[in-house]
């Protein structure tokens, strides 16, 4: 009877430990899936941003064809973004594209007709909106990476991670100079010059009261008649 009780206790412990291990394994799998889902959000926005570049380059070329180096830098950065295979590579390519776009928009400041082009303005707005979405998706992705990496590095889930070869994920980082959104503010037309300003009225004399004209001198009295 005692042997049976001991055997049942051992079986119960094994079952409990097995349930705990399965729960930790499933937790790691769920965290890794959330990381991949979060990365898909970044990938969608990066592809959307890259798809806007050809139209932007063609629009700028129509007004500033001799700005060849700036346009080539934007095109090369887009190609790097398309060919990125990992999160660090994509982050580096995205940062390079951000810097290239800053240079391109700085060049556009010298071309009033380009700045007024409706297609250029719409592309600029779309790029700004996409960069905002990338920033949000980056924060969401990095939070999930932090949660997942913490789980595989801490006991007891670290034992499961090592046994089943769970590898840490890499963050999607933005360089300091590329953290600001790509925004370009075009100056509004200057106000028409005001006409000549009328001269202010002369100040009253000291005392605050206007001067009064002096009264004419009183006439001399007629001479008295002789007696």
C-alpha positions in Angstrom: 0.0 0.0 0.0 2.8 2.4 0.9 4.6 1.6 -2.4 1.4 2.4 -4.3 1.1 5.8 -2.6 4.7 6.6 -3.3 4.3 5.6 -6.9 1.1 7.8 -7.3 3.0 10.7 -5.7 5.8 10.3 -8.1 3.5 10.1 -11.1 1.6 13.2 -9.8 4.9 15.2 -9.6 5.9 14.1 -13.0 2.6 15.2 -14.5 2.7 18.5 -12.7 6.3 19.2 -13.8 5.3 18.1 -17.4 2.4 20.6 -17.4 4.7 23.4 -16.2 7.3 22.6 -18.8 4.7 22.4 -21.6 3.3 25.7 -20.4 6.7 27.4 -20.5 7.4 26.0 -23.9 4.0 27.2 -25.2 4.7 30.6 -23.6 8.0 30.9 -25.5 6.4 29.9 -28.8 3.6 32.5 -28.3 6.1 35.2 -27.6 8.1 34.3 -30.7 5.0 34.4 -32.8 4.1 37.8 -31.4 7.5 39.1 -32.4 7.1 37.8 -35.9 3.6 39.3 -36.1 5.0 42.7 -34.9 7.7 42.5 -37.5 5.2 42.0 -40.3 3.7 45.4 -39.3 7.0 47.0 -39.8 7.6 45.2 -43.1 4.3 46.3 -44.6 5.1 50.0 -43.9 8.7 49.7 -45.1 7.4 48.2 -48.4 4.8 51.0 -48.7 7.5 53.6 -48.1 9.8 52.0 -50.7 6.9 52.0 -53.3 6.6 55.8 -53.0 10.2 56.5 -53.9 10.2 55.9 -57.7 7.3 58.4 -58.2 9.1 60.9 -55.9 12.4 60.6 -57.8 10.6 61.0 -61.2 8.8 64.1 -59.9 11.9 65.7 -58.7 13.9 64.8 -61.8 11.3 66.7 -63.9 12.3 69.9 -62.1 15.9 69.3 -60.9 17.4 66.7 -63.3 20.9 68.0 -62.6 20.6 67.0 -58.9 21.9 63.6 -60.0 23.9 62.6 -56.9 21.0 63.3 -54.5 18.5 61.3 -56.7 21.0 58.4 -56.9 21.5 58.3 -53.1 17.7 58.0 -52.7 17.5 55.2 -55.3 20.4 53.3 -53.7 18.9 53.6 -50.2 15.6 52.2 -51.5 17.4 49.2 -53.1 19.2 48.5 -49.8 15.8 48.5 -48.1 14.3 46.1 -50.6 17.2 43.7 -50.2 17.4 43.8 -46.4 16.9 40.4 -44.8 17.1 41.0 -41.1 15.8 43.6 -38.7 19.2 45.3 -38.2 19.7 45.4 -42.0 16.3 46.9 -42.6 16.8 49.4 -39.8 20.2 50.5 -41.3 18.7 50.8 -44.8 15.6 52.7 -43.5 17.9 55.1 -41.7 19.9 55.7 -44.9 16.7 56.3 -46.8 15.6 58.8 -44.2 18.8 60.8 -44.5 18.7 60.6 -48.3 15.1 62.0 -48.3 16.1 64.8 -46.0 18.8 65.8 -48.6 16.2 65.5 -51.4 13.7 67.7 -49.7 16.4 70.2 -48.8 17.2 70.4 -52.5 13.6 70.9 -53.3 13.6 74.2 -51.3 15.5 75.8 -54.2 12.8 75.0 -56.7 9.6 76.9 -56.1 7.8 75.2 -59.0 8.6 71.8 -57.6 7.4 72.8 -54.1 4.1 73.8 -55.6 3.7 70.6 -57.6 0.6 68.8 -56.3 2.0 65.3 -56.9 5.2 66.2 -54.9 3.1 67.6 -52.0 1.0 64.4 -51.9 4.1 62.2 -52.0 5.6 64.2 -49.2 2.5 63.8 -47.1 2.4 60.1 -47.8 6.0 59.6 -46.8 5.4 61.5 -43.6 2.4 59.4 -42.7 4.3 56.2 -43.5 7.2 57.3 -41.3 4.8 57.9 -38.4 3.4 54.4 -38.8 6.9 52.9 -39.0 7.8 54.6 -35.7 4.7 53.2 -34.0 5.3 49.7 -35.4 8.9 49.9 -34.3 7.9 50.6 -30.7 5.4 47.7 -30.8 7.9 45.3 -32.3 10.7 46.3 -29.8 8.4 45.8 -26.9 7.6 42.2 -28.0 11.3 41.5 -28.7 12.2 42.7 -25.2 9.5 40.4 -23.6 10.6 37.4 -25.7 14.3 37.9 -25.0 13.7 38.3 -21.3 11.9 35.0 -21.2 14.6 33.0 -22.9 17.3 34.6 -20.7 15.6 34.0 -17.3 15.2 30.9 -15.2 13.3 28.6 -15.4 12.2 29.3 -19.0 15.9 29.6 -20.1 16.3 25.8 -19.7 13.4 25.2 -22.1 14.8 27.9 -24.5 18.3 26.2 -24.5 16.8 22.7 -24.9 14.7 23.7 -27.9 17.1 26.2 -29.4 15.1 29.4 -29.0 17.3 32.2 -30.3 17.1 35.9 -29.2 15.5 38.3 -31.7 17.2 41.6 -32.7 15.7 45.0 -32.2 14.8 47.4 -34.9 16.7 50.6 -34.0 16.6 54.1 -35.5 19.8 56.2 -35.4 19.6 59.3 -33.3 19.8 61.6 -36.4 17.0 59.6 -38.1 14.5 59.5 -35.2 12.7 62.7 -36.3 10.0 62.3 -38.9 10.7 63.3 -42.4 8.8 66.6 -42.5 9.2 69.6 -44.7 7.5 72.9 -44.0 7.1 75.1 -47.0 7.1 78.9 -46.2 3.7 80.6 -46.8 3.6 83.5 -49.3 4.9 86.7 -47.7 2.3 89.3 -46.9 2.2 92.4 -49.2 4.3 95.3 -48.1 2.4 97.9 -46.2 2.1 101.4 -47.6 4.1 104.3 -46.2 3.3 105.0 -42.6 1.8 108.4 -41.8 3.9 110.5 -39.5 2.6 110.5 -35.9 1.0 113.8 -34.7 3.4 116.1 -32.9 3.4 115.8 -29.2 1.7 118.5 -27.2 4.0 120.9 -25.2 5.1 120.1 -21.7 2.2 120.0 -19.3 -0.1 117.8 -21.4 -2.4 120.7 -22.5 -2.5 122.2 -26.0 -1.1 125.8 -26.2 -3.7 128.5 -26.5 -3.3 131.6 -28.7 -2.3 134.7 -26.7 -5.1 137.4 -26.5 -4.4 140.6 -28.4 -3.1 143.5 -26.3 -5.7 145.8 -24.7 -6.2 149.2 -26.5 -4.7 152.3 -24.7 -7.4 154.4 -23.0 -8.3 157.7 -24.7 -6.7 160.9 -23.2 -8.8 162.8 -20.6 -10.3 166.1 -21.9 -8.8 169.4 -20.8 -11.1 171.4 -18.4 
